Amino acid sequence: MSDPYAWIEQSLATIHRADWYRSVQTIEGCPGATVLLQGQEVINFASNDYLGLAGDERLILAATAAVQEFGTGSTGSRLLSGHKKIHRELEKAIASLKQTEDAVVFSSGYLANLGAITALVSKRDLILADQYNHSSLKNGAILSGAKIVEYPHCDVEAVKSELQRLRPDYRRCLIATDSVFSMDGDLCPLPALIDLAQEFSCMLLVDEAHATGVLGKTGAGCVEHFGCTGKQLVQIGTLSKALGSLGGYVAGSATLIDYLRNRAPSWIYTTALSPADTAAALAAINIIQQEPQRRTQLWKNVDYLKNLIHQYLPNLKLLPSQSPILCLEFAKATDALQAGNQLKSAGIFAPAIRPPTVPTSRIRISLMATHEQTHINKLIEQLSLTFH
Ligand code: PMP
């Protein structure tokens, strides 16, 4: 009898041969602008902790107090034994930040996308999705059973012509897009997508994972940045990036949220968000509203780095970005890998991202409000030495 698991080893070998093998690296201590990576102190340009809140004393205290009061585990799903008053407090705080009627929290942003998409569309429906959407949107679309059409990145004309061609053949239509594209740093053309959604009677789902806390005057995200607050949207997000915790959410109309509580399997059939994560996220929402200076500092850092790149590294290709995610593109994966390794030896953590994760190889730099100018100067110095 042949070993039914033997193929796994062969498959891993194929991944190794293609140079696509991924392995984890250990970070020690509290998150921050500098961290210990495999025992080496590095300046951290690989974190989603945009506002530097993941190690903030107030989040730590809130999480600790929640554990003392409610214990470590939620013990059940929200509809059975898992629902706590802090879950509703957090949902109300998210709705207030987003200026939506209501919100519902999931155990992760990934699960929020899976749950919302599978609840909103199915076999008789159409999904129009940006080709660079995050994996959770892509897999949610597949899981829903709807017809999926991916449009070229941010191409509004393509969305329009697909809607003209296909919309009449389908019952419901969902346009789904990241708001900040996580591996590029650019923004979706939200106002134009809202217009098209209205013209063709489509729902519009926008994933604010990298925008919440970062974009918009009050940190509400890309929707606020584009002046689209109050529009009928399905807003998804995560509690794990600028909010420094763990979990995800959907924000929107009271009817939408009520429906999701009854129809989103990744909410109904999973254990409620842990007390510690819930309380930390709640503390973070208060901070992002009360301390806009964190956002101001983050954007100062973005401008500072962009200017230095233009000034000192004119030969490197900076991908268009309107966010704290800045990517330097390389023609060859080996060049990007080499650059990533050289930066790491110099104490700078800015990893190379390669196909198949992204279409072209790049060094991805993620800025935080807590980066100091000296950190950014060091990155530029090192890049200049490598690419002078
Ligand atoms: N959407 C986007 C655009 C993301 O980048 C991520 C996380 N990388 C997620 C959703 C998933 O969020 P979470 O980590 O909370 O599962």
Boltz pocket constraint, residues with backbone or C-beta under 6 A from the ligand:
constraints:
  - pocket:
      binder: B
      contacts: [[A, 107], [A, 108], [A, 109], [A, 110], [A, 111], [A, 113], [A, 134], [A, 136], [A, 178], [A, 180], [A, 182], [A, 207], [A, 209], [A, 210], [A, 237], [A, 238], [A, 239], [A, 240], [A, 246], [A, 247], [A, 248]]
      max_distance: 6.0
